[in-house]
Amino acid sequence: MKIVAMIPTYNERGNIIPLIREISALPIEVEVLVVDDDSGDGTWRLVQDFAASGDSGGRVHLLRRLDKRG
């Protein structure tokens, strides 16, 4: 069974990486899917860069929505 933590975001630049790190530190294997509503503060870009880094372990994914639909 695969566990996926889905995190909807909008302008969460200051919070998203610490949250991803906390989820990743859980004693279970979990994938993280961030669904961003095209944050003006660049939340999506921060997640994109983190997902591409070795720090993510390949378990962080981004879905960037270009329209704000809530």
PDB file of N, CA, C, O and CB in Angstrom:
ATOM      1  N   MET A   1       0.843  -1.172   0.000  1.00  0.00           N
ATOM      2  CA  MET A   1       0.000   0.000   0.000  1.00  0.00           C
ATOM      3  C   MET A   1       0.894   1.243   0.000  1.00  0.00           C
ATOM      4  O   MET A   1       1.887   1.299   0.725  1.00  0.00           O
ATOM      5  CB  MET A   1      -0.962  -0.006   1.221  1.00  0.00           C
ATOM      6  N   LYS A   2       0.538   2.232  -0.812  1.00  0.00           N
ATOM      7  CA  LYS A   2       1.276   3.496  -0.869  1.00  0.00           C
ATOM      8  C   LYS A   2       0.476   4.565  -0.134  1.00  0.00           C
ATOM      9  O   LYS A   2      -0.735   4.686  -0.315  1.00  0.00           O
ATOM     10  CB  LYS A   2       1.549   3.926  -2.348  1.00  0.00           C
ATOM     11  N   ILE A   3       1.163   5.329   0.691  1.00  0.00           N
ATOM     12  CA  ILE A   3       0.537   6.431   1.407  1.00  0.00           C
ATOM     13  C   ILE A   3       1.015   7.736   0.779  1.00  0.00           C
ATOM     14  O   ILE A   3       2.213   7.953   0.595  1.00  0.00           O
ATOM     15  CB  ILE A   3       0.870   6.381   2.938  1.00  0.00           C
ATOM     16  N   VAL A   4       0.051   8.600   0.454  1.00  0.00           N
ATOM     17  CA  VAL A   4       0.360   9.900  -0.141  1.00  0.00           C
ATOM     18  C   VAL A   4      -0.261  10.992   0.728  1.00  0.00           C
ATOM     19  O   VAL A   4      -1.462  10.985   0.995  1.00  0.00           O
ATOM     20  CB  VAL A   4      -0.166   9.990  -1.617  1.00  0.00           C
ATOM     21  N   ALA A   5       0.581  11.927   1.162  1.00  0.00           N
ATOM     22  CA  ALA A   5       0.095  13.107   1.876  1.00  0.00           C
ATOM     23  C   ALA A   5      -0.072  14.213   0.846  1.00  0.00           C
ATOM     24  O   ALA A   5       0.905  14.678   0.258  1.00  0.00           O
ATOM     25  CB  ALA A   5       1.079  13.540   3.037  1.00  0.00           C
ATOM     26  N   MET A   6      -1.315  14.631   0.630  1.00  0.00           N
ATOM     27  CA  MET A   6      -1.598  15.688  -0.343  1.00  0.00           C
ATOM     28  C   MET A   6      -1.755  17.005   0.408  1.00  0.00           C
ATOM     29  O   MET A   6      -2.558  17.116   1.335  1.00  0.00           O
ATOM     30  CB  MET A   6      -2.883  15.364  -1.181  1.00  0.00           C
ATOM     31  N   ILE A   7      -0.971  18.004  -0.010  1.00  0.00           N
ATOM     32  CA  ILE A   7      -0.973  19.297   0.669  1.00  0.00           C
ATOM     33  C   ILE A   7      -1.390  20.376  -0.332  1.00  0.00           C
ATOM     34  O   ILE A   7      -0.617  20.699  -1.233  1.00  0.00           O
ATOM     35  CB  ILE A   7       0.432  19.614   1.282  1.00  0.00           C
ATOM     36  N   PRO A   8      -2.599  20.943  -0.196  1.00  0.00           N
ATOM     37  CA  PRO A   8      -2.991  22.066  -1.041  1.00  0.00           C
ATOM     38  C   PRO A   8      -2.315  23.336  -0.517  1.00  0.00           C
ATOM     39  O   PRO A   8      -2.288  23.578   0.690  1.00  0.00           O
ATOM     40  CB  PRO A   8      -4.549  22.230  -1.072  1.00  0.00           C
ATOM     41  N   THR A   9      -1.771  24.144  -1.428  1.00  0.00           N
ATOM     42  CA  THR A   9      -1.064  25.353  -0.989  1.00  0.00           C
ATOM     43  C   THR A   9      -1.443  26.574  -1.809  1.00  0.00           C
ATOM     44  O   THR A   9      -1.810  26.481  -2.981  1.00  0.00           O
ATOM     45  CB  THR A   9       0.434  25.140  -1.066  1.00  0.00           C
ATOM     46  N   TYR A  10      -1.344  27.703  -1.162  1.00  0.00           N
ATOM     47  CA  TYR A  10      -1.396  29.012  -1.806  1.00  0.00           C
ATOM     48  C   TYR A  10      -0.644  29.976  -0.889  1.00  0.00           C
ATOM     49  O   TYR A  10      -1.070  30.255   0.232  1.00  0.00           O
ATOM     50  CB  TYR A  10      -2.893  29.488  -2.065  1.00  0.00           C
ATOM     51  N   ASN A  11       0.476  30.474  -1.392  1.00  0.00           N
ATOM     52  CA  ASN A  11       1.327  31.407  -0.648  1.00  0.00           C
ATOM     53  C   ASN A  11       1.761  30.846   0.719  1.00  0.00           C
ATOM     54  O   ASN A  11       1.515  31.450   1.763  1.00  0.00           O
ATOM     55  CB  ASN A  11       0.590  32.729  -0.450  1.00  0.00           C
ATOM     56  N   GLU A  12       2.399  29.698   0.678  1.00  0.00           N
ATOM     57  CA  GLU A  12       2.906  29.043   1.891  1.00  0.00           C
ATOM     58  C   GLU A  12       4.421  28.880   1.860  1.00  0.00           C
ATOM     59  O   GLU A  12       4.958  27.939   2.445  1.00  0.00           O
ATOM     60  CB  GLU A  12       2.248  27.680   2.066  1.00  0.00           C
ATOM     61  N   ARG A  13       5.106  29.785   1.184  1.00  0.00           N
ATOM     62  CA  ARG A  13       6.555  29.688   1.007  1.00  0.00           C
ATOM     63  C   ARG A  13       7.308  29.484   2.325  1.00  0.00           C
ATOM     64  O   ARG A  13       8.245  28.687   2.381  1.00  0.00           O
ATOM     65  CB  ARG A  13       7.065  30.934   0.324  1.00  0.00           C
ATOM     66  N   GLY A  14       6.920  30.176   3.354  1.00  0.00           N
ATOM     67  CA  GLY A  14       7.630  30.092   4.619  1.00  0.00           C
ATOM     68  C   GLY A  14       7.344  28.827   5.416  1.00  0.00           C
ATOM     69  O   GLY A  14       8.057  28.518   6.370  1.00  0.00           O
ATOM     70  N   ASN A  15       6.305  28.096   5.031  1.00  0.00           N
ATOM     71  CA  ASN A  15       5.879  26.935   5.803  1.00  0.00           C
ATOM     72  C   ASN A  15       6.080  25.595   5.109  1.00  0.00           C
ATOM     73  O   ASN A  15       6.194  24.567   5.777  1.00  0.00           O
ATOM     74  CB  ASN A  15       4.454  27.082   6.149  1.00  0.00           C
ATOM     75  N   ILE A  16       6.124  25.588   3.786  1.00  0.00           N
ATOM     76  CA  ILE A  16       6.004  24.329   3.062  1.00  0.00           C
ATOM     77  C   ILE A  16       7.193  23.384   3.257  1.00  0.00           C
ATOM     78  O   ILE A  16       6.980  22.191   3.470  1.00  0.00           O
ATOM     79  CB  ILE A  16       5.835  24.612   1.607  1.00  0.00           C
ATOM     80  N   ILE A  17       8.404  23.861   3.193  1.00  0.00           N
ATOM     81  CA  ILE A  17       9.561  22.959   3.326  1.00  0.00           C
ATOM     82  C   ILE A  17       9.644  22.376   4.734  1.00  0.00           C
ATOM     83  O   ILE A  17       9.881  21.175   4.866  1.00  0.00           O
ATOM     84  CB  ILE A  17      10.868  23.705   2.989  1.00  0.00           C
ATOM     85  N   PRO A  18       9.459  23.173   5.801  1.00  0.00           N
ATOM     86  CA  PRO A  18       9.435  22.553   7.131  1.00  0.00           C
ATOM     87  C   PRO A  18       8.334  21.496   7.262  1.00  0.00           C
ATOM     88  O   PRO A  18       8.546  20.466   7.901  1.00  0.00           O
ATOM     89  CB  PRO A  18       9.246  23.623   8.199  1.00  0.00           C
ATOM     90  N   LEU A  19       7.170  21.737   6.671  1.00  0.00           N
ATOM     91  CA  LEU A  19       6.084  20.760   6.730  1.00  0.00           C
ATOM     92  C   LEU A  19       6.462  19.483   5.981  1.00  0.00           C
ATOM     93  O   LEU A  19       6.237  18.380   6.480  1.00  0.00           O
ATOM     94  CB  LEU A  19       4.794  21.356   6.144  1.00  0.00           C
ATOM     95  N   ILE A  20       7.032  19.629   4.791  1.00  0.00           N
ATOM     96  CA  ILE A  20       7.465  18.458   4.023  1.00  0.00           C
ATOM     97  C   ILE A  20       8.504  17.664   4.811  1.00  0.00           C
ATOM     98  O   ILE A  20       8.451  16.434   4.846  1.00  0.00           O
ATOM     99  CB  ILE A  20       8.042  18.887   2.653  1.00  0.00           C
ATOM    100  N   ARG A  21       9.431  18.348   5.431  1.00  0.00           N
ATOM    101  CA  ARG A  21      10.462  17.665   6.227  1.00  0.00           C
ATOM    102  C   ARG A  21       9.843  16.903   7.405  1.00  0.00           C
ATOM    103  O   ARG A  21      10.264  15.787   7.711  1.00  0.00           O
ATOM    104  CB  ARG A  21      11.499  18.685   6.746  1.00  0.00           C
ATOM    105  N   GLU A  22       8.850  17.499   8.060  1.00  0.00           N
ATOM    106  CA  GLU A  22       8.174  16.835   9.179  1.00  0.00           C
ATOM    107  C   GLU A  22       7.453  15.573   8.703  1.00  0.00           C
ATOM    108  O   GLU A  22       7.536  14.528   9.348  1.00  0.00           O
ATOM    109  CB  GLU A  22       7.172  17.797   9.853  1.00  0.00           C
ATOM    110  N   ILE A  23       6.764  15.669   7.599  1.00  0.00           N
ATOM    111  CA  ILE A  23       6.055  14.501   7.055  1.00  0.00           C
ATOM    112  C   ILE A  23       7.057  13.422   6.664  1.00  0.00           C
ATOM    113  O   ILE A  23       6.849  12.241   6.942  1.00  0.00           O
ATOM    114  CB  ILE A  23       5.186  14.901   5.830  1.00  0.00           C
ATOM    115  N   SER A  24       8.140  13.830   6.021  1.00  0.00           N
ATOM    116  CA  SER A  24       9.159  12.869   5.573  1.00  0.00           C
ATOM    117  C   SER A  24       9.862  12.181   6.737  1.00  0.00           C
ATOM    118  O   SER A  24      10.395  11.083   6.576  1.00  0.00           O
ATOM    119  CB  SER A  24      10.190  13.570   4.704  1.00  0.00           C
ATOM    120  N   ALA A  25       9.869  12.808   7.893  1.00  0.00           N
ATOM    121  CA  ALA A  25      10.539  12.240   9.065  1.00  0.00           C
ATOM    122  C   ALA A  25       9.669  11.217   9.807  1.00  0.00           C
ATOM    123  O   ALA A  25      10.138  10.580  10.751  1.00  0.00           O
ATOM    124  CB  ALA A  25      10.937  13.353  10.016  1.00  0.00           C
ATOM    125  N   LEU A  26       8.428  11.059   9.395  1.00  0.00           N
ATOM    126  CA  LEU A  26       7.553  10.086  10.042  1.00  0.00           C
ATOM    127  C   LEU A  26       8.124   8.680   9.882  1.00  0.00           C
ATOM    128  O   LEU A  26       8.824   8.409   8.907  1.00  0.00           O
ATOM    129  CB  LEU A  26       6.127  10.159   9.454  1.00  0.00           C
ATOM    130  N   PRO A  27       7.838   7.794  10.814  1.00  0.00           N
ATOM    131  CA  PRO A  27       8.406   6.446  10.760  1.00  0.00           C
ATOM    132  C   PRO A  27       7.689   5.518   9.773  1.00  0.00           C
ATOM    133  O   PRO A  27       7.688   4.300   9.952  1.00  0.00           O
ATOM    134  CB  PRO A  27       8.372   5.832  12.133  1.00  0.00           C
ATOM    135  N   ILE A  28       7.090   6.088   8.748  1.00  0.00           N
ATOM    136  CA  ILE A  28       6.449   5.326   7.679  1.00  0.00           C
ATOM    137  C   ILE A  28       6.924   5.885   6.349  1.00  0.00           C
ATOM    138  O   ILE A  28       7.355   7.035   6.276  1.00  0.00           O
ATOM    139  CB  ILE A  28       4.890   5.382   7.788  1.00  0.00           C
ATOM    140  N   GLU A  29       6.849   5.083   5.307  1.00  0.00           N
ATOM    141  CA  GLU A  29       7.211   5.576   3.984  1.00  0.00           C
ATOM    142  C   GLU A  29       6.009   6.294   3.391  1.00  0.00           C
ATOM    143  O   GLU A  29       4.940   5.705   3.228  1.00  0.00           O
ATOM    144  CB  GLU A  29       7.684   4.415   3.056  1.00  0.00           C
ATOM    145  N   VAL A  30       6.189   7.558   3.073  1.00  0.00           N
ATOM    146  CA  VAL A  30       5.085   8.374   2.576  1.00  0.00           C
ATOM    147  C   VAL A  30       5.568   9.264   1.433  1.00  0.00           C
ATOM    148  O   VAL A  30       6.648   9.851   1.498  1.00  0.00           O
ATOM    149  CB  VAL A  30       4.482   9.232   3.715  1.00  0.00           C
ATOM    150  N   GLU A  31       4.753   9.351   0.395  1.00  0.00           N
ATOM    151  CA  GLU A  31       4.994  10.286  -0.701  1.00  0.00           C
ATOM    152  C   GLU A  31       4.292  11.592  -0.342  1.00  0.00           C
ATOM    153  O   GLU A  31       3.280  11.583   0.359  1.00  0.00           O
ATOM    154  CB  GLU A  31       4.481   9.714  -2.082  1.00  0.00           C
ATOM    155  N   VAL A  32       4.823  12.709  -0.816  1.00  0.00           N
ATOM    156  CA  VAL A  32       4.222  14.015  -0.566  1.00  0.00           C
ATOM    157  C   VAL A  32       3.858  14.631  -1.910  1.00  0.00           C
ATOM    158  O   VAL A  32       4.708  14.786  -2.787  1.00  0.00           O
ATOM    159  CB  VAL A  32       5.190  14.947   0.242  1.00  0.00           C
ATOM    160  N   LEU A  33       2.583  14.981  -2.060  1.00  0.00           N
ATOM    161  CA  LEU A  33       2.102  15.651  -3.266  1.00  0.00           C
ATOM    162  C   LEU A  33       1.627  17.038  -2.874  1.00  0.00           C
ATOM    163  O   LEU A  33       0.658  17.184  -2.129  1.00  0.00           O
ATOM    164  CB  LEU A  33       0.957  14.837  -3.960  1.00  0.00           C
ATOM    165  N   VAL A  34       2.309  18.051  -3.376  1.00  0.00           N
ATOM    166  CA  VAL A  34       1.917  19.441  -3.127  1.00  0.00           C
ATOM    167  C   VAL A  34       1.129  19.918  -4.341  1.00  0.00           C
ATOM    168  O   VAL A  34       1.616  19.866  -5.470  1.00  0.00           O
ATOM    169  CB  VAL A  34       3.172  20.364  -2.859  1.00  0.00           C
ATOM    170  N   VAL A  35      -0.096  20.386  -4.095  1.00  0.00           N
ATOM    171  CA  VAL A  35      -0.949  20.925  -5.155  1.00  0.00           C
ATOM    172  C   VAL A  35      -1.037  22.421  -4.917  1.00  0.00           C
ATOM    173  O   VAL A  35      -1.689  22.875  -3.977  1.00  0.00           O
ATOM    174  CB  VAL A  35      -2.384  20.251  -5.171  1.00  0.00           C
ATOM    175  N   ASP A  36      -0.376  23.179  -5.774  1.00  0.00           N
ATOM    176  CA  ASP A  36      -0.262  24.631  -5.574  1.00  0.00           C
ATOM    177  C   ASP A  36      -1.121  25.379  -6.584  1.00  0.00           C
ATOM    178  O   ASP A  36      -1.103  25.073  -7.776  1.00  0.00           O
ATOM    179  CB  ASP A  36       1.208  25.083  -5.691  1.00  0.00           C
ATOM    180  N   ASP A  37      -1.875  26.366  -6.097  1.00  0.00           N
ATOM    181  CA  ASP A  37      -2.731  27.207  -6.937  1.00  0.00           C
ATOM    182  C   ASP A  37      -1.971  28.408  -7.489  1.00  0.00           C
ATOM    183  O   ASP A  37      -2.444  29.540  -7.392  1.00  0.00           O
ATOM    184  CB  ASP A  37      -3.946  27.683  -6.144  1.00  0.00           C
ATOM    185  N   ASP A  38      -0.783  28.164  -8.072  1.00  0.00           N
ATOM    186  CA  ASP A  38       0.024  29.211  -8.712  1.00  0.00           C
ATOM    187  C   ASP A  38       0.325  30.355  -7.741  1.00  0.00           C
ATOM    188  O   ASP A  38       0.064  31.521  -8.037  1.00  0.00           O
ATOM    189  CB  ASP A  38      -0.698  29.755  -9.954  1.00  0.00           C
ATOM    190  N   SER A  39       0.871  30.006  -6.596  1.00  0.00           N
ATOM    191  CA  SER A  39       1.177  30.986  -5.551  1.00  0.00           C
ATOM    192  C   SER A  39       2.043  32.124  -6.063  1.00  0.00           C
ATOM    193  O   SER A  39       3.061  31.905  -6.720  1.00  0.00           O
ATOM    194  CB  SER A  39       1.870  30.308  -4.389  1.00  0.00           C
ATOM    195  N   GLY A  40       1.627  33.327  -5.756  1.00  0.00           N
ATOM    196  CA  GLY A  40       2.388  34.502  -6.145  1.00  0.00           C
ATOM    197  C   GLY A  40       3.700  34.652  -5.403  1.00  0.00           C
ATOM    198  O   GLY A  40       4.593  35.365  -5.859  1.00  0.00           O
ATOM    199  N   ASP A  41       3.829  33.980  -4.251  1.00  0.00           N
ATOM    200  CA  ASP A  41       5.062  34.078  -3.473  1.00  0.00           C
ATOM    201  C   ASP A  41       6.103  33.041  -3.891  1.00  0.00           C
ATOM    202  O   ASP A  41       7.189  32.981  -3.314  1.00  0.00           O
ATOM    203  CB  ASP A  41       4.753  33.922  -1.999  1.00  0.00           C
ATOM    204  N   GLY A  42       5.774  32.227  -4.893  1.00  0.00           N
ATOM    205  CA  GLY A  42       6.743  31.259  -5.406  1.00  0.00           C
ATOM    206  C   GLY A  42       6.789  29.955  -4.636  1.00  0.00           C
ATOM    207  O   GLY A  42       7.775  29.223  -4.724  1.00  0.00           O
ATOM    208  N   THR A  43       5.740  29.649  -3.882  1.00  0.00           N
ATOM    209  CA  THR A  43       5.693  28.379  -3.160  1.00  0.00           C
ATOM    210  C   THR A  43       5.971  27.217  -4.107  1.00  0.00           C
ATOM    211  O   THR A  43       6.766  26.330  -3.797  1.00  0.00           O
ATOM    212  CB  THR A  43       4.325  28.194  -2.475  1.00  0.00           C
ATOM    213  N   TRP A  44       5.317  27.230  -5.256  1.00  0.00           N
ATOM    214  CA  TRP A  44       5.467  26.133  -6.227  1.00  0.00           C
ATOM    215  C   TRP A  44       6.917  25.976  -6.678  1.00  0.00           C
ATOM    216  O   TRP A  44       7.401  24.856  -6.842  1.00  0.00           O
ATOM    217  CB  TRP A  44       4.570  26.376  -7.447  1.00  0.00           C
ATOM    218  N   ARG A  45       7.604  27.089  -6.878  1.00  0.00           N
ATOM    219  CA  ARG A  45       9.002  27.025  -7.336  1.00  0.00           C
ATOM    220  C   ARG A  45       9.906  26.420  -6.253  1.00  0.00           C
ATOM    221  O   ARG A  45      10.809  25.638  -6.551  1.00  0.00           O
ATOM    222  CB  ARG A  45       9.509  28.439  -7.723  1.00  0.00           C
ATOM    223  N   LEU A  46       9.653  26.788  -5.012  1.00  0.00           N
ATOM    224  CA  LEU A  46      10.413  26.242  -3.890  1.00  0.00           C
ATOM    225  C   LEU A  46      10.211  24.726  -3.803  1.00  0.00           C
ATOM    226  O   LEU A  46      11.172  23.980  -3.611  1.00  0.00           O
ATOM    227  CB  LEU A  46       9.990  26.922  -2.564  1.00  0.00           C
ATOM    228  N   VAL A  47       8.970  24.275  -3.944  1.00  0.00           N
ATOM    229  CA  VAL A  47       8.669  22.845  -3.909  1.00  0.00           C
ATOM    230  C   VAL A  47       9.314  22.142  -5.105  1.00  0.00           C
ATOM    231  O   VAL A  47       9.875  21.056  -4.958  1.00  0.00           O
ATOM    232  CB  VAL A  47       7.139  22.609  -3.904  1.00  0.00           C
ATOM    233  N   GLN A  48       9.235  22.750  -6.270  1.00  0.00           N
ATOM    234  CA  GLN A  48       9.843  22.179  -7.479  1.00  0.00           C
ATOM    235  C   GLN A  48      11.342  21.971  -7.272  1.00  0.00           C
ATOM    236  O   GLN A  48      11.876  20.908  -7.591  1.00  0.00           O
ATOM    237  CB  GLN A  48       9.593  23.097  -8.703  1.00  0.00           C
ATOM    238  N   ASP A  49      12.013  22.981  -6.742  1.00  0.00           N
ATOM    239  CA  ASP A  49      13.452  22.885  -6.501  1.00  0.00           C
ATOM    240  C   ASP A  49      13.765  21.831  -5.442  1.00  0.00           C
ATOM    241  O   ASP A  49      14.724  21.072  -5.585  1.00  0.00           O
ATOM    242  CB  ASP A  49      14.012  24.245  -6.071  1.00  0.00           C
ATOM    243  N   PHE A  50      12.968  21.783  -4.391  1.00  0.00           N
ATOM    244  CA  PHE A  50      13.184  20.799  -3.337  1.00  0.00           C
ATOM    245  C   PHE A  50      12.970  19.382  -3.873  1.00  0.00           C
ATOM    246  O   PHE A  50      13.732  18.470  -3.551  1.00  0.00           O
ATOM    247  CB  PHE A  50      12.244  21.069  -2.148  1.00  0.00           C
ATOM    248  N   ALA A  51      11.938  19.206  -4.686  1.00  0.00           N
ATOM    249  CA  ALA A  51      11.654  17.884  -5.260  1.00  0.00           C
ATOM    250  C   ALA A  51      12.792  17.411  -6.149  1.00  0.00           C
ATOM    251  O   ALA A  51      13.064  16.213  -6.220  1.00  0.00           O
ATOM    252  CB  ALA A  51      10.351  17.916  -6.061  1.00  0.00           C
ATOM    253  N   ALA A  52      13.456  18.332  -6.824  1.00  0.00           N
ATOM    254  CA  ALA A  52      14.564  17.978  -7.715  1.00  0.00           C
ATOM    255  C   ALA A  52      15.871  17.738  -6.960  1.00  0.00           C
ATOM    256  O   ALA A  52      16.820  17.179  -7.510  1.00  0.00           O
ATOM    257  CB  ALA A  52      14.767  19.072  -8.744  1.00  0.00           C
ATOM    258  N   SER A  53      15.912  18.160  -5.706  1.00  0.00           N
ATOM    259  CA  SER A  53      17.140  18.012  -4.922  1.00  0.00           C
ATOM    260  C   SER A  53      17.244  16.605  -4.343  1.00  0.00           C
ATOM    261  O   SER A  53      16.264  15.861  -4.323  1.00  0.00           O
ATOM    262  CB  SER A  53      17.189  19.056  -3.792  1.00  0.00           C
ATOM    263  N   GLY A  54      18.408  16.255  -3.883  1.00  0.00           N
ATOM    264  CA  GLY A  54      18.614  14.972  -3.234  1.00  0.00           C
ATOM    265  C   GLY A  54      17.924  14.876  -1.888  1.00  0.00           C
ATOM    266  O   GLY A  54      17.732  13.778  -1.366  1.00  0.00           O
ATOM    267  N   ASP A  55      17.547  16.017  -1.318  1.00  0.00           N
ATOM    268  CA  ASP A  55      16.900  16.037  -0.006  1.00  0.00           C
ATOM    269  C   ASP A  55      15.509  15.403  -0.028  1.00  0.00           C
ATOM    270  O   ASP A  55      15.019  14.950   1.006  1.00  0.00           O
ATOM    271  CB  ASP A  55      16.800  17.464   0.496  1.00  0.00           C
ATOM    272  N   SER A  56      14.877  15.368  -1.191  1.00  0.00           N
ATOM    273  CA  SER A  56      13.499  14.873  -1.262  1.00  0.00           C
ATOM    274  C   SER A  56      13.418  13.359  -1.319  1.00  0.00           C
ATOM    275  O   SER A  56      12.362  12.785  -1.053  1.00  0.00           O
ATOM    276  CB  SER A  56      12.807  15.451  -2.464  1.00  0.00           C
ATOM    277  N   GLY A  57      14.502  12.716  -1.655  1.00  0.00           N
ATOM    278  CA  GLY A  57      14.484  11.255  -1.775  1.00  0.00           C
ATOM    279  C   GLY A  57      13.571  10.770  -2.884  1.00  0.00           C
ATOM    280  O   GLY A  57      13.210   9.593  -2.920  1.00  0.00           O
ATOM    281  N   GLY A  58      13.190  11.663  -3.793  1.00  0.00           N
ATOM    282  CA  GLY A  58      12.291  11.290  -4.883  1.00  0.00           C
ATOM    283  C   GLY A  58      10.859  11.074  -4.447  1.00  0.00           C
ATOM    284  O   GLY A  58      10.049  10.533  -5.199  1.00  0.00           O
ATOM    285  N   ARG A  59      10.542  11.499  -3.224  1.00  0.00           N
ATOM    286  CA  ARG A  59       9.196  11.265  -2.692  1.00  0.00           C
ATOM    287  C   ARG A  59       8.355  12.529  -2.597  1.00  0.00           C
ATOM    288  O   ARG A  59       7.271  12.512  -2.012  1.00  0.00           O
ATOM    289  CB  ARG A  59       9.290  10.635  -1.335  1.00  0.00           C
ATOM    290  N   VAL A  60       8.842  13.621  -3.165  1.00  0.00           N
ATOM    291  CA  VAL A  60       8.092  14.879  -3.149  1.00  0.00           C
ATOM    292  C   VAL A  60       7.721  15.220  -4.589  1.00  0.00           C
ATOM    293  O   VAL A  60       8.568  15.213  -5.482  1.00  0.00           O
ATOM    294  CB  VAL A  60       8.926  16.041  -2.485  1.00  0.00           C
ATOM    295  N   HIS A  61       6.434  15.519  -4.799  1.00  0.00           N
ATOM    296  CA  HIS A  61       5.920  15.782  -6.137  1.00  0.00           C
ATOM    297  C   HIS A  61       5.100  17.070  -6.109  1.00  0.00           C
ATOM    298  O   HIS A  61       4.532  17.441  -5.082  1.00  0.00           O
ATOM    299  CB  HIS A  61       5.062  14.585  -6.653  1.00  0.00           C
ATOM    300  N   LEU A  62       5.052  17.737  -7.251  1.00  0.00           N
ATOM    301  CA  LEU A  62       4.341  19.009  -7.363  1.00  0.00           C
ATOM    302  C   LEU A  62       3.329  18.947  -8.488  1.00  0.00           C
ATOM    303  O   LEU A  62       3.630  18.485  -9.588  1.00  0.00           O
ATOM    304  CB  LEU A  62       5.321  20.165  -7.594  1.00  0.00           C
ATOM    305  N   LEU A  63       2.129  19.415  -8.200  1.00  0.00           N
ATOM    306  CA  LEU A  63       1.118  19.672  -9.212  1.00  0.00           C
ATOM    307  C   LEU A  63       0.814  21.160  -9.121  1.00  0.00           C
ATOM    308  O   LEU A  63       0.216  21.621  -8.148  1.00  0.00           O
ATOM    309  CB  LEU A  63      -0.183  18.781  -9.005  1.00  0.00           C
ATOM    310  N   ARG A  64       1.224  21.899 -10.126  1.00  0.00           N
ATOM    311  CA  ARG A  64       1.018  23.358 -10.130  1.00  0.00           C
ATOM    312  C   ARG A  64      -0.204  23.684 -10.992  1.00  0.00           C
ATOM    313  O   ARG A  64      -0.218  23.442 -12.199  1.00  0.00           O
ATOM    314  CB  ARG A  64       2.294  24.112 -10.665  1.00  0.00           C
ATOM    315  N   ARG A  65      -1.195  24.222 -10.360  1.00  0.00           N
ATOM    316  CA  ARG A  65      -2.404  24.640 -11.080  1.00  0.00           C
ATOM    317  C   ARG A  65      -2.224  26.100 -11.467  1.00  0.00           C
ATOM    318  O   ARG A  65      -1.878  26.933 -10.629  1.00  0.00           O
ATOM    319  CB  ARG A  65      -3.706  24.435 -10.208  1.00  0.00           C
ATOM    320  N   LEU A  66      -2.456  26.404 -12.712  1.00  0.00           N
ATOM    321  CA  LEU A  66      -2.224  27.758 -13.201  1.00  0.00           C
ATOM    322  C   LEU A  66      -3.407  28.693 -12.971  1.00  0.00           C
ATOM    323  O   LEU A  66      -3.291  29.903 -13.162  1.00  0.00           O
ATOM    324  CB  LEU A  66      -1.902  27.717 -14.663  1.00  0.00           C
ATOM    325  N   ASP A  67      -4.529  28.142 -12.566  1.00  0.00           N
ATOM    326  CA  ASP A  67      -5.699  28.956 -12.239  1.00  0.00           C
ATOM    327  C   ASP A  67      -6.022  28.769 -10.768  1.00  0.00           C
ATOM    328  O   ASP A  67      -5.912  27.665 -10.234  1.00  0.00           O
ATOM    329  CB  ASP A  67      -6.922  28.580 -13.130  1.00  0.00           C
ATOM    330  N   LYS A  68      -6.419  29.847 -10.120  1.00  0.00           N
ATOM    331  CA  LYS A  68      -6.811  29.760  -8.713  1.00  0.00           C
ATOM    332  C   LYS A  68      -8.273  29.312  -8.674  1.00  0.00           C
ATOM    333  O   LYS A  68      -9.181  30.082  -8.987  1.00  0.00           O
ATOM    334  CB  LYS A  68      -6.608  31.144  -7.963  1.00  0.00           C
ATOM    335  N   ARG A  69      -8.480  28.048  -8.281  1.00  0.00           N
ATOM    336  CA  ARG A  69      -9.827  27.503  -8.259  1.00  0.00           C
ATOM    337  C   ARG A  69     -10.217  27.005  -6.882  1.00  0.00           C
ATOM    338  O   ARG A  69     -11.329  26.512  -6.694  1.00  0.00           O
ATOM    339  CB  ARG A  69      -9.951  26.387  -9.257  1.00  0.00           C
ATOM    340  N   GLY A  70      -9.317  27.128  -5.917  1.00  0.00           N
ATOM    341  CA  GLY A  70      -9.618  26.692  -4.552  1.00  0.00           C
ATOM    342  C   GLY A  70      -9.662  25.204  -4.391  1.00  0.00           C
ATOM    343  O   GLY A  70      -9.906  24.709  -3.290  1.00  0.00           O
TER     344      GLY A  70
END
